[in-house]
């Protein structure tokens, strides 16, 4: 009886890997969902001020704009925090988006209160209260870098820089290819991103692998990004089938090379671990410590 081919490199295996990676990315995107509700106060403020005269309306528009910016800033801050938490090694966000969102929320609330004749003091108090409630509800941004024990700071900083650059290249590839609205091409880029992110996670877990992966995560991903930009520009104009075939062939080659390199890094890590275990076993035996386990007479 014929048996269906399977495995991590089979079409089904690849699809499963893509689904797992997409789920991971969707979790990060969903982290910003609570902030969507905070767009509503800005809308309500503007609509309730339409019949209150030009001065009040202008103030409401300014307040609504500030509150909208605060909601967007919070949304981005929550996503950045989720990505920070998902990674083993990460640098703190360069821009404290959540804290800026709290400050903007306070300013927006103060302006909104002022349009309701609360006075300067009353409006300021409303703004302070809104700022405090915002911080209590959503917290502040990560304030320290995430590091791994036993790895020196310099090496972890190198890993963080390389990973940040690699993720930026992958984000550009994704945004560019999605502009074509071609489902199959989007899935092919997702396939490659799964393999690339597997290498990224491997390096994060053991920064010693950075030397072997740096060219892949830097030069090769940059080349893949540039090739994607050029392909999208060409394909969006004339739907060139040859260009599409060449681009998909490039993705296939990249997948195979990234997967092979990641597999080699994992095998090397296993070999290093086996050597360390054997050395430790020999040392314990010299110290007279028995390593026999139940059911094992060796």
Backbone as a ProteinNet text record, in pm:
[ID]
protein_1_A
[PRIMARY]
XXXXXXXXXXXXXXXXXXXXXXXXXXXXXXXXXXXXXXXXXXXXXXXXXXXXXXXXXXXXXXXXXXXXXXXXXXXXXXXXXXXXXXXXXXXXXXXXXXXXXXXXXXXXXXXXXXXXXXXXXXXXXXXXXXXXXXXXXXXXXXXXXXXXXXXXXXXXXXXXXXXXXXXXXXXXXXXXXXXXXXXXXXXXXXXXXXXXXXXXXXXXXXXXXXXXXXXXXXXXXXXXXXXXXXXXXXXXXXXXXXXXXXXXXXXXXXXXXXXXXXXXXXXXXXXXXXXXXXXXXXXXXXXXXXXXXXXXXX
[TERTIARY]
84.7	0	88.3	52.9	132.5	118.5	229.4	230.8	255.6	176.4	189.1	318.1	392.6	518	488.1	565	546.6	678.5	671.8	793.7	796.5	897.8	899	925.6	984.4	1011.1	908.9	810.8	704.5	609	521.8	425.9	339.9	290.3	207.7	289	412.5	497.9	529	553.2	581.5	460.6	342.3	221.7	200.5	227.9	211.3	308.2	432.9	531.7	489.1	435.2	388.1	276	181	69.6	119	216.6	269.7	334.5	411.5	478.8	378.4	275.8	174.7	100.1	70	3.4	87.3	217.7	307.2	301.9	305.8	299.6	161.9	58.7	-75.1	-92.4	-27.6	-34.9	25.7	134.8	196	103.1	40.6	-50.4	-172.7	-221.2	-339.4	-309.7	-182.7	-148.8	-191.6	-197.9	-239.3	-389.4	-466.1	-611.9	-681.3	-642.4	-713.4	-708.9	-605.1	-591.9	-695.9	-756	-852.4	-973.6	-1009.5	-1123.6	-1098.1	-972.1	-939.2	-949.1	-980.9	-1010.4	-1150.8	-1237.5	-1377	-1393.6	-1321.7	-1338.5	-1307.9	-1206.6	-1173.2	-1288.7	-1348.9	-1462.6	-1580.9	-1607.3	-1720.2	-1699.1	-1575.6	-1546.9	-1576.9	-1536.1	-1557.8	-1706.3	-1777.2	-1918	-2004.1	-1971.4	-2051.2	-2021.3	-1919.7	-1883.4	-1921.9	-1990.6	-2022.6	-2112.4	-2198.9	-2296.1	-2262.9	-2138.7	-2101.4	-2017.5	-2016.3	-1943.7	-1806.1	-1747.3	-1619.8	-1503.3	-1498.7	-1387	-1386.4	-1501.6	-1512.2	-1483.5	-1531.9	-1509.7	-1360.8	-1289.9	-1145.8	-1073.2	-1110.2	-1048	-1076.3	-1198.9	-1235.2	-1156.5	-1137.1	-1058	-914.1	-857.6	-721.1	-716.4	-813.2	-818.1	-838.2	-926.1	-948.6	-824	-749.8	-625	-523	-513.4	-419.2	-459.4	-588.5	-634.7	-614.5	-633.5	-609.2	-463	-376.2	-232.3	-195	-258.3	-231.5	-273	-388.8	-435.7	-342.1	-298.5	-205.6	-71.8	-22.9	103.6	93.9	-18.6	-38.4	-41.8	-110.7	-119.8	19.1	102.2	237.3	321.1	301.2	376	341.7	214.2	173.8	231.6	235.8	295.1	445.2	511.5	655.5	685.1	600.3	619.7	598.3	497.5	471.7	588.3	645.3	761	882.1	898.3	1006.8	994.1	872.8	850.1	868.6	844.8	854.2	997.7	1090.1	1228.8	1311.1	1410.9	1497.4	1601.8	1646.5	1742.4	1686	1671.2	1610.7	1654.5	1661.8	1689.6	1558.2	1559.6	1437.6	1397.8	1268.9	1225.6	1295.6	1342.2	1412.7	1319.7	1192.7	1093	991.5	975.2	878.6	735	681.8	552.4	438.5	437.4	327.2	326.4	445.1	451.5	412.9	453.9	410.2	258.4	204.4	58.8	-13	42.5	-18.4	-17.9	96	104.5	7	-0.3	-91.9	-237.5	-266	-403.1	-439.7	-345.7	-371.6	-396.3	-315	-332.3	-466.1	-496.4	-622.1	-742.8	-735.6	-847.1	-863.1	-750.8	-758.2	-824.7	-787.8	-850.7	-998.8	-1033	-1173.9	-1253.1	-1194.1	-1262.9	-1279.1	-1181.6	-1187.2	-1299.5	-1326.1	-1437.2	-1571.6	-1572.9	-1697.2	-1707.7	-1632.3	-1639	-1596.9	-1491.7	-1441.6	-1341.3	-1300	-1200.9	-1060.6	-962	-823.8	-785.7	-817	-779.8	-852.3	-981	-1057.4	-1010.6	-980.3	-931.9	-797.9	-709.7	-579.2	-595.2	-688.4	-712.2	-766.1	-856.2	-906.4	-791	-701.4	-588.4	-496.4	-468.3	-383	-449.1	-580.8	-652.4	-648.4	-666.9	-663	-524.6	-421.2	-283.9	-260.3	-299.7	-279.8	-355.3	-480.3	-559.6	-499.4	-446.1	-384.4	-262.9	-178.9	-61.4	-103.2	-205.4	-252.3	-308	-373.7	-436.3	-336	-238.3	-150.6	-4.5	30.7	168.8	261.6	391.9	493.5	574.2	658.1	740.2	851	902.3	1018.6	1133.6	1194.6	1295.8	1438.6	1453.5	1586.7	1595.2	1715.4	1736.9	1717.1	1671.1	1655.6	1781.6	1843.9	1970	1961.8	2057.1	2064.9	2180.7	2158	2262.4	2375.9	2498.1	2614.3	2672.9	2608.3	2657.9	2696.5	2816.6	2864.2	2779.8	2779.5	2696.2	2730.7	2859.4	2900.5	2843.8	2852.8	2802.8	2651.9	2580.5	2435.4	2394.1	2469.4	2439.7	2458.9	2562.5	2585	2467.2	2422.3	2308.6	2184.5	2158.7	2039.5	2041.5	2158.3	2168	2141.5	2202.3	2184.1	2039.4	1978	1839.1	1745.9	1769.6	1685.4	1693.7	1813.5	1830.5	1762.5	1777	1714.9	1563	1505	1359.8	1313	1393.5	1356.2	1353.6	1451	1452.2	1328.7	1294.7	1178.4	1048.6	1040.7	920.7	903.5	1014.6	1007	960.3	1014.9	972.8	822.6	774.9	633.5	545.2	578.6	495.6	497.2	612.3	622.1	538.1	551.2	482.8	332.2	289	146.1	79.7	159	102.5	51.6	101.3	56.4	-78.2	-118.5	-245	-249.2	-133.5	-122.9	-104.3	-208.7	-205.4	-89.9	-67.5	38.2	176.1	200.4	328.5	345.8	237.6	244.2	279.8	217.7	248.1	392.6	445	583.2	681.5	653.9	739.6	726.3	605.8	587.3	665.4	666.9	746.3	892	947	1086.5	1108.1	1013.8	1028.3	1027.1	952.8	954.3	1096.1	1160.1	1295.5	1394.2	1381.9	1473	1456.6	1333.4	1311.3	1355.1	1356.6	1409.7	1559.3	1629.8	1771.5	1788.2	1702	1708.7	1692	1593.3	1569.5	1687.6	1748.4	1864	1978.9	2000.7	2108.2	2076	1949.6	1910.8	1934.2	1906.5	1923.3	2069.6	2155.1	2298.1	2374.7	2413.1	2481.7	2613.4	2666.3	2788.9	2766.1	2642.8	2610.8	2611	2630.2	2620.5	2722.8	2844.1	2949.6	2908.1	2850.1	2810.7	2685.1	2603	2474	2474.1	2579	2575.7	2559.7	2628.9	2616.5	2474.8	2413.9	2277.6	2178.5	2189.6	2093.5	2121	2238	2271.6	2272.1	2378.2	2396.4	2285.9	2256.7	2159.2	2017.7	1979.9	1846.2	1833.8	1940.1	1937.1	1918.5	1988.6	1971.2	1830.6	1774.7	1637.1	1539.5	1564	1478.6	1485	1606.2	1621.7	1560.1	1577.7	1519.4	1366.7	1311.3	1166	1114.3	1184.3	1143.3	1144.8	1250.2	1261.1	1155.4	1132.4	1032.1	893.6	858.8	726.3	707.6	810.3	801.4	778.5	848.9	835.3	702.9	667.1	548.8	420.1	421.8	301.1	270	370.9	350.5	307.1	365.4	333.2	305.7	300.7	269.8	358.9	487.6	583.8	595.6	553.3	556.2	699.5	789.7	929.2	991.1	959.3	1010.5	956.4	830.3	771.5	838.6	863	928	1069.6	1140	1276.4	1274.4	1176.9	1167.3	1134	1041.6	1007	1124.7	1201.1	1320.3	1422.9	1435.1	1524.4	1480.9	1351.1	1300.8	1329.7	1315.4	1346.2	1493.3	1582.6	1725.4	1756	1696.2	1719.1	1668.7	1550.1	1495.5	1590.1	1637.3	1724	1854	1913.5	2039.5	2022.7	1916.5	1891.9	1862.7	1781.2	1747.2	1871.1	1954.8	2076	2170.4	2185.4	2274.6	2221.5	2090.6	2031.2	2047.7	2027	2044.1	2188.1	2283.1	2424	2454.9	2399.1	2422	2365.6	2248.8	2187.1	2267.5	2320.5	2404.1	2534.1	2591.4	2714	2688.7	2572.7	2539.1	2524.1	2462.6	2445.4	2581.5	2671	2804.5	2878.7	2868.1	2931.8	2875.7	2744.3	2682.5	2728.7	2735.9	2781.7	2924.9	3010.1	3148.9	3152.9	3073.8	3071.7	3020.5	2920.5	2867.2	2971.5	3042.1	3145.4	3258.8	3298.8	3404.4	3358.5	3234.1	3181.8	3170.9	3129.2	3118	3254.9	3355.9	3490.5	3540.7	3513.7	3557.4	3490.6	3360.5	3289.2	3337.6	3367.2	3417.9	3554.5	3638.4	3768.5	3753.9	3645.4	3620.5	3551.8	3526	3465.8	3315.2	3253.3	3107.2	3051.2	2962.7	2903.9	2793.8	2796.6	2697	2596.4	2598.9	2504.6	2364.2	2271	2130.5	2054.8	1938.3	1856.5	1828.3	1856.5	1831.6	1945.7	2056	2170.4	2295.1	2355.5	2473.1	2602.7	2591.1	2713.7	2789.6
-119.2	0	124.2	220.3	343	419.4	478.7	553.8	701.1	783.6	927.2	978.6	1057.1	1112.3	1219.9	1219.1	1318.5	1361.8	1451	1500.7	1650.9	1706.7	1851.8	1925.2	1857	1923.3	1886.6	1807.2	1773.5	1891.1	1893.2	2003.4	2018.7	1903.9	1912.6	1961.7	1911.3	1954.1	2101.2	2147.9	2289.9	2373.2	2330.3	2405.3	2412.7	2299.7	2299.9	2397.7	2397.9	2490.9	2635	2661.5	2796.3	2834.7	2742.5	2773.4	2806.1	2727.7	2753.4	2890.3	2926.5	3055.6	3169.5	3150.7	3253.9	3275.2	3166.2	3178.6	3263.6	3240	3316.3	3464.5	3497.8	3636.5	3696.8	3618.2	3668.6	3698.3	3620.4	3648.1	3783.9	3816.3	3947.4	4057.6	4035.4	4135.6	4151.2	4038.7	4044.8	4116.9	4124.2	4190.8	4337.1	4396.2	4535	4555.4	4446.7	4457.9	4540.8	4529.3	4610	4760	4805.7	4949.2	4999.4	4909.8	4954.2	5022.7	4981.2	5042.8	5188.5	5225.3	5361.8	5460.3	5410.9	5502.8	5562.3	5493.6	5536.9	5670	5694.3	5824.6	5943	5929	6038	6066.2	5959.4	5975.6	6039.4	5990	6042.7	6190.3	6227.1	6366.2	6460	6421.5	6507.3	6518.8	6406.8	6408.9	6483.4	6474.3	6545.5	6694.5	6738.8	6881.4	6953	6883.4	6941.4	7064.6	7069	7178.3	7275.6	7275.1	7358.9	7479.7	7515.5	7633.9	7601.4	7693.9	7667.2	7649.4	7726.6	7715.9	7578.5	7536.2	7404.9	7293.7	7311.8	7208.2	7194.2	7305.5	7299.6	7231.7	7269	7205.9	7055.4	7018.7	6876.6	6802.8	6867.8	6804.4	6782.9	6881.8	6866	6753.6	6753.9	6647.7	6511.1	6505	6377.1	6328.3	6421.7	6383	6330.4	6395.2	6349.9	6211.4	6189.9	6060	5950.8	5985.8	5888.6	5850.3	5948.6	5920.5	5835	5860.9	5781.6	5635.9	5614.7	5477.8	5403.3	5472.6	5409.3	5379.3	5473.2	5452.9	5334.8	5323.4	5211	5079.8	5077.9	4957.7	4909.6	5001.8	4966.1	4924	4989.1	4953.3	4814.7	4777.4	4644.2	4536.4	4564.5	4467.5	4455.3	4567.8	4563.9	4487.4	4505.1	4433.1	4283.2	4245.6	4104	4040.1	4111.1	4058.4	4049.1	4147	4145.1	4022.7	3993.7	3879.5	3746.5	3743.4	3618.5	3578.7	3674.5	3646.5	3618.6	3533.2	3496.5	3604.1	3670	3779.3	3898.1	4011.5	4127.6	4254.4	4360.4	4490.1	4561.4	4642.6	4715.7	4807.3	4837.2	4924.1	5058.8	5104.4	5232.2	5348.5	5336	5439.9	5384	5445.8	5396	5428.2	5350.2	5383.2	5382	5285.5	5276.9	5397.1	5440.2	5556.3	5684.4	5695.2	5809.5	5807	5687.7	5675.6	5719.7	5687.5	5730.6	5882.5	5944.2	6090.4	6155.7	6102.6	6159.5	6140.4	6027.3	6004.5	6107.7	6137.1	6240.1	6375.7	6412.1	6540.8	6544.5	6435.2	6429.8	6438.2	6370.3	6374.1	6514.1	6580.8	6717.2	6810.8	6797.9	6881.5	6850.1	6720.7	6681.6	6739.5	6735	6790.9	6942.3	7007.7	7153.3	7195.6	7112.7	7144.3	7133	7066.2	7051.8	7149.6	7259.4	7364.9	7316.5	7233.9	7187.4	7283.8	7382.6	7475.4	7417.9	7505.5	7461.9	7361.1	7391.1	7300.6	7167.2	7173.6	7049.8	6966.1	7029.4	6957	6891	6964.1	6907.1	6784.4	6792.2	6677.4	6557.3	6583.5	6475.1	6413.4	6497.6	6446.8	6359.9	6404.1	6324.4	6191	6194.6	6070.7	5974.8	6029.7	5944.2	5884.5	5963.8	5912.9	5798.9	5819.6	5715.7	5587.9	5601	5482.4	5409.6	5484.2	5424	5341.7	5396.9	5322.9	5199.5	5215.4	5101.8	4990.3	5029	4929	4859.9	4935.1	4879.4	4870.6	4928.7	4919.2	5008.6	4985.1	5064	4972.5	5031.9	4955.5	4880.1	4770.5	4703.7	4803.3	4807.5	4908.2	4854.5	4723.8	4664.5	4564.4	4541.9	4442	4301.6	4212.2	4071.9	3995.7	3933.6	3864	3721.1	3638.4	3499.5	3484.4	3406.2	3383	3302.1	3335.2	3261	3311	3412	3468.1	3612.8	3651.8	3786.9	3891	4012.1	4120.5	4156.4	4161.8	4199	4102.9	3973.2	3873.5	3883.6	3906.2	3917.5	4043.6	4151.8	4273.5	4250.1	4175.5	4141.6	4061.8	3964.1	3882.3	3969.6	4057.1	4141.9	4230.9	4286.2	4372.4	4293.9	4176.8	4094.7	4049.8	4010.6	3964.4	4079.3	4197.3	4312.7	4342.9	4338.3	4364.2	4255.1	4130.4	4020.3	4032.9	4064.2	4079.4	4197.2	4302.3	4416.9	4377.3	4298	4250.9	4165.2	4076.8	3990.7	4071.1	4175.4	4259.5	4331.3	4377.9	4444.4	4345.6	4224.7	4123.1	4097.3	4083.9	4054.6	4168	4292	4406	4424.5	4401.6	4417.5	4313.3	4187.3	4080.3	4085.4	4132.4	4142.1	4248.7	4345.1	4450.2	4395.3	4278.1	4217.5	4147.7	4117.1	4045.1	3911.6	3844.8	3711.8	3611.3	3532.1	3443.7	3344.4	3286.5	3185.6	3246.7	3364.9	3429.6	3466.2	3510.6	3542.2	3418.2	3304.9	3180.4	3136.7	3158.6	3119.3	3201.2	3330.2	3413.9	3372.3	3335.7	3286.5	3157.9	3071.3	2947.9	2980.5	3073.3	3110.3	3175.8	3258.6	3325.8	3226.8	3119.3	3014	2959.5	2928.1	2872.3	2974.9	3099.7	3204.1	3228.5	3230.9	3255.3	3136.4	3017.5	2902.1	2922	2977.2	3007.7	3118.8	3218.4	3327.9	3274.9	3188.2	3133.5	3047.9	2975.5	2894.4	2981	3092.8	3184.8	3249.3	3284.1	3344.8	3248.7	3121.2	3023.9	2994.9	3009.3	2988.5	3088.6	3203.3	3307.9	3261.8	3148.9	3099.5	3063.6	3042.8	3009.7	3132.7	3251.6	3373.6	3378.2	3331.4	3338	3265.9	3146.5	3069.2	3121.1	3197.5	3241.1	3386.5	3460.5	3605	3639.8	3570	3599.1	3570.3	3464	3429.4	3536.2	3576.4	3670.3	3814.6	3840.2	3974.8	3987.1	3936.3	3953.6	3884.7	3758.4	3684.1	3738.9	3774.1	3830.3	3967.9	4044.8	4173.6	4154.5	4054.7	4024.6	3977	3894.8	3847.9	3964.1	4056.1	4175.5	4257.9	4285	4365.7	4295.6	4163.2	4088.3	4095.1	4091.2	4099.9	4235.3	4341.6	4476.5	4489	4441.7	4450.9	4365.1	4244.7	4156.3	4217.6	4271.5	4330.8	4447.7	4529.1	4643	4595.5	4489.5	4437.6	4365.2	4278.3	4194	4275.7	4382.2	4464.8	4539.9	4555	4628.2	4540	4419	4338.5	4190.9	4151.3	4011.5	3913.6	3939.7	3858.7	3720.1	3616.4	3480	3430.9	3469.5	3428.2	3489.5	3614.4	3679.2	3610.7	3570.7	3501.2	3366.4	3294	3163.6	3178.9	3278.8	3302.7	3340	3420.7	3460.8	3341.4	3256.5	3139.1	3042.1	3032.2	2947.4	3002.3	3134.2	3195.9	3162.4	3168.6	3134.9	2988.4	2900.6	2759.1	2741.1	2806.7	2795.7	2850.9	2963.8	3022.7	2930.3	2874.2	2782.1	2666.2	2603.1	2486.6	2522.2	2635.6	2674.7	2715	2788.7	2827.2	2704.3	2612.1	2491.3	2405.6	2392.1	2311.1	2372.9	2505.2	2570.8	2559.6	2576.1	2563.7	2423.1	2323.5	2183.6	2157.6	2213.6	2195.4	2259.4	2379	2444.2	2361.4	2302.7	2220.8	2094.1	2034	1914.4	1947.9	2062.7	2104.9	2128.5	2188.7	2210	2077.3	1979.2	1847.2	1780.4	1796.6	1737.8	1800.3	1934.2	2001.8	1952.5	1931.7	1884.6	1743.1	1656.6	1519.9	1517.5	1605.7	1611.9	1654.9	1756.7	1803.8	1695.5	1619.3	1511.2	1402.6	1367	1263.4	1307.9	1432.9	1484.7	1480.6	1522.2	1521.3	1379.3	1285.1	1145.9	1089.7	1118.9	1070.9	1130.5	1257.5	1323.4	1261.6	1236.8	1177.1	1035.8	960.6	824.8	826.7	925.2	936.2	972.1	1042.4	1077.6	965.3	853.7	738.1	742.8	825.7	836.4	740.5	650.8	553.6	618.5	594.1	650.8	546.3	428.4	323.6	364	338.5	366.4	236.3	243.2	123.6	56.7	-74.1	-147	-135.8	-70.4	-52.2	-101.3	-207.6	-265.8	-219.7	-123.9	-80.3	14.7
0	0	0	-80.8	-86.4	43.3	86.3	210.8	181.5	240.4	216	278.3	199.8	249.3	353.3	459.4	565	621.6	715.2	777.3	778.2	848.3	864.9	736.2	633.2	506.5	399.6	435.5	341.6	331.2	230.1	219.3	342.9	399.4	518.7	637.3	648.1	757.5	748	627.3	607.2	644.8	602.4	634.5	785	853.8	998.4	1063.3	1013.9	1068.6	1046	927	897.5	991.5	1012.2	1101.2	1241.6	1290.1	1423.7	1431.3	1327.3	1327.5	1314	1229.1	1212.8	1343.3	1413.1	1542.6	1636.5	1637.6	1723.6	1689	1560.5	1518.8	1547.2	1533.4	1561.4	1710	1794.4	1937.1	1968.7	1901.5	1920.8	1870.6	1754.6	1701.5	1791.4	1845.4	1932.7	2063	2100.5	2226.2	2223.6	2104.1	2094	2084.9	2086.8	2069.9	2177.4	2307.4	2408.1	2380.7	2312.6	2286.7	2187.3	2110	2008.7	2072.1	2192.3	2259.7	2292.9	2306.4	2345.7	2230.1	2109.9	2000.8	2014.8	2089.2	2101.4	2174.6	2286.9	2352.9	2262.3	2176	2084.6	1989.7	1937.2	1845.5	1918.1	2039.6	2117.7	2151.5	2185	2220	2103.4	1984.6	1868.5	1835.7	1834.9	1795	1896	2024.4	2125.3	2130	2055.5	2056.7	1927.5	1838	1707.2	1718	1818.1	1828.6	1941.2	1988.6	2103.3	2065.2	1941.3	1899.7	1845.8	1769.8	1703.8	1799.9	1908.7	2002.6	2067.8	2115.7	2179.6	2079.9	1957.2	1855.9	1824.4	1811.3	1783.2	1898.7	2022.5	2138.9	2140.5	2102.7	2099.4	1992.1	1877.4	1771.3	1816.7	1886	1938	2040.6	2132.2	2233.2	2171.9	2070.6	2003	1932.3	1869.8	1803.9	1902.6	2019.8	2122.8	2173.9	2197.3	2245.7	2140.1	2013.5	1906.7	1899.6	1911.1	1912.1	2032.3	2146.5	2266.8	2247.5	2184.3	2160.9	2066	1960.8	1866.3	1932.5	2013.7	2083	2179.5	2249.3	2340.4	2264.2	2151.1	2069.7	2028.4	1981.9	1942	2062.7	2175.1	2295.5	2346.7	2340.4	2383.5	2292.9	2162.4	2070	2092.4	2115.6	2142.1	2270.2	2371	2497.1	2478.1	2398.5	2373.5	2300.2	2203.4	2131.5	2223.7	2310.9	2409.4	2499.6	2545.9	2634.7	2563.3	2432.4	2356.9	2327.6	2334.8	2300.4	2424.6	2410.1	2522.3	2549.8	2445	2457.5	2381.8	2449.1	2384	2454.9	2377.7	2435.4	2465.5	2567.4	2601.9	2486.3	2472.2	2362.6	2367.6	2252.9	2247.5	2280.2	2242.2	2270.6	2369.9	2487.4	2587.7	2545.3	2453.4	2393.4	2494.3	2584.4	2681	2774.6	2816.9	2906.3	2832.3	2706.7	2626.7	2606.9	2588.4	2572.9	2700.3	2814.9	2941.9	2952.6	2918.8	2925.4	2827.9	2706.4	2607	2648.4	2711	2759.5	2864.6	2954.6	3055.2	2992.2	2892.5	2825	2750.7	2680.2	2606.5	2698.1	2811.6	2907.5	2965.6	2990.3	3043.1	2942.4	2815.8	2711.8	2700.4	2706.2	2697.3	2813.6	2933.1	3048.6	3036.8	2978.6	2964	2869.3	2769.2	2678.1	2749.1	2861.8	2938.6	3053.1	3047.5	3148.7	3287.1	3293.1	3422.3	3483.3	3407.2	3457.4	3445.7	3464.1	3448	3555.3	3680.7	3790.9	3778.5	3754.5	3741.8	3623.5	3512.8	3394.3	3422	3493.7	3528.1	3617.3	3710.9	3799.7	3722.3	3628.4	3543.3	3462.4	3412.6	3335.9	3419.3	3542.8	3632.2	3664.3	3688.8	3718.7	3600	3478.6	3359.1	3339.7	3362.6	3350	3448.6	3574.4	3675.3	3644	3599.4	3565.4	3445.2	3351.1	3232.9	3273.2	3359.7	3406.5	3485.9	3569.9	3649.3	3561.4	3451.5	3364.5	3272.8	3220.3	3117.2	3158.3	3272.4	3318.2	3238.3	3256.8	3187.6	3096.2	3015.3	2921.4	2995.9	2937.5	2996.3	3010	3127.1	3156.2	3149.4	3142.8	3137.5	3023.1	2974.4	2870.5	2926.7	2842.5	2883.3	2844.3	2941.2	2916.2	2967.7	2921.4	2965.5	3062.9	3165.9	3264.2	3203.4	3244.4	3198.3	3067.6	3006.1	2879.6	2905.3	2861.6	2890.2	2817.2	2872.8	2821.6	2677.6	2646.2	2511.3	2407.4	2435.5	2341.4	2325.5	2434.3	2425.5	2350.7	2366.9	2291.7	2142.3	2106	1965.3	1910.3	1986.9	1943.5	1926.8	2023.8	2017.9	1894.9	1861.3	1743	1615.4	1604.7	1485.1	1471.6	1582.7	1579.4	1540.9	1596.5	1561.8	1412.4	1357.3	1213.7	1130.8	1173.3	1099.9	1100.1	1215.9	1224.6	1139.5	1133.5	1049.5	901.9	858.2	719.1	690.3	783.2	764	760.4	842.5	843.2	709.3	651.8	521.3	414.9	416.8	320.4	331.3	453.1	474.1	424.3	462.1	421.5	270.3	207.4	62.7	-10.2	29.4	-43.8	-20.2	97.4	125.1	39.4	-7.3	-92	-224.3	-266.6	-391.9	-378.4	-255.6	-231.4	-305	-310.4	-371.9	-258.6	-232.3	-116.2	-122.3	-239	-252.3	-226.9	-278.4	-255.7	-107.8	-46.1	97	177.7	143.2	212.8	190.6	69.9	42.2	124.8	138.7	222.8	369.2	411.3	548.3	570.7	469.4	479.5	510.2	432.9	452.7	589.1	632	760.3	876.1	861.7	963.4	980.1	867.9	871.9	926.8	882.3	928.6	1077.7	1126.9	1269.1	1353.5	1294.5	1367.3	1393.6	1295.1	1315.6	1419.2	1413	1509.4	1651.1	1672.4	1806.8	1852.1	1759.1	1793.2	1842.2	1774.5	1814.6	1948.3	1970.3	2097.5	2213.9	2191.9	2298.4	2327.9	2227.1	2247.6	2161.4	2220	2142.7	2080.1	2122.7	2060.5	1913.5	1875.6	1736.6	1646.4	1704.5	1625.9	1513	1540.6	1439.2	1310.9	1325.5	1208.8	1141.2	1216.3	1161.5	1118.3	1151.6	1128.7	981.4	893.4	750.2	701.8	754.3	712.1	758.9	885.5	942.2	900.8	847.6	804.1	653.4	589.3	444.8	365.6	397.3	318.1	334.5	457.6	477.2	413.7	417	349.3	198.7	142.8	1.6	-29.9	58.9	39.1	45.2	136.5	145.8	17.7	-30.8	-151.8	-273	-280.6	-392.1	-387.5	-267.3	-252.9	-297.8	-258.4	-299.3	-451.1	-514.4	-660	-729.1	-674.3	-734.5	-726.1	-610.1	-592.9	-688.4	-704.3	-797.1	-940.3	-980.2	-1116.8	-1135.7	-1041.4	-1056.9	-1046.6	-970.5	-958	-1086.5	-1173.4	-1297.8	-1413.9	-1424.3	-1542.9	-1515.1	-1388	-1353.1	-1429.7	-1430.5	-1504.9	-1442	-1515.3	-1462.9	-1442.7	-1531.1	-1515.6	-1390	-1363.7	-1242.9	-1118.3	-1124.3	-1009.6	-987.4	-1094.8	-1082.9	-1027.1	-1072.5	-1022.5	-875.2	-835.9	-695.2	-606.3	-649.8	-570.5	-563.7	-671.8	-669	-570	-564	-466	-324	-298.2	-164.9	-130.6	-229.5	-207.1	-168	-240.5	-209.9	-70.6	-38.9	92.7	203.5	184.9	284.7	308.9	201.3	214.3	285.5	250.1	311.3	456.8	487.5	626.3	711.2	659	733.8	758.7	656.8	672.4	774.3	770.6	865.8	1007.6	1025.5	1158.5	1212.5	1125.9	1167.3	1210.3	1138.4	1173.2	1308.3	1332.9	1461.9	1575.5	1554.7	1659.2	1684.2	1576.7	1592.6	1664.4	1631.4	1699.6	1847.3	1879	2019.5	2092.3	2024.5	2085.9	2107.2	2010.1	2024.4	2141.9	2154.8	2267.6	2399.6	2405.2	2527.6	2560.3	2458.5	2481.5	2533.9	2479.3	2526.3	2672.3	2707.8	2846.1	2940.8	2896.3	2980.4	3000.4	2893.3	2905.3	2996.5	2985.7	3073.3	3218.4	3242.1	3378.7	3431.8	3346.9	3389.4	3428.4	3346.5	3378	3509	3530.6	3653.5	3776.2	3766.5	3879.2	3907.5	3803.1	3823.1	3890.1	3854.3	3920.3	4067.8	4098.8	4237.9	4314.1	4246	4311.7	4320.5	4239.4	4240.4	4137.2	4182.1	4091.7	4010.3	3877.5	3787.4	3741.2	3803.4	3765.1	3803	3715.2	3741.9	3754.4	3810.8	3830.4	3697.1	3689.1	3565.7	3467.6	3506.6	3416.2	3488.9	3440.3	3505.3	3442.5	3343.9	3278.1	3368.9
[MASK]
++++++++++++++++++++++++++++++++++++++++++++++++++++++++++++++++++++++++++++++++++++++++++++++++++++++++++++++++++++++++++++++++++++++++++++++++++++++++++++++++++++++++++++++++++++++++++++++++++++++++++++++++++++++++++++++++++++++++++++++++++++++++++++++++++++++++++++++++++++++++++++++++++++++++++

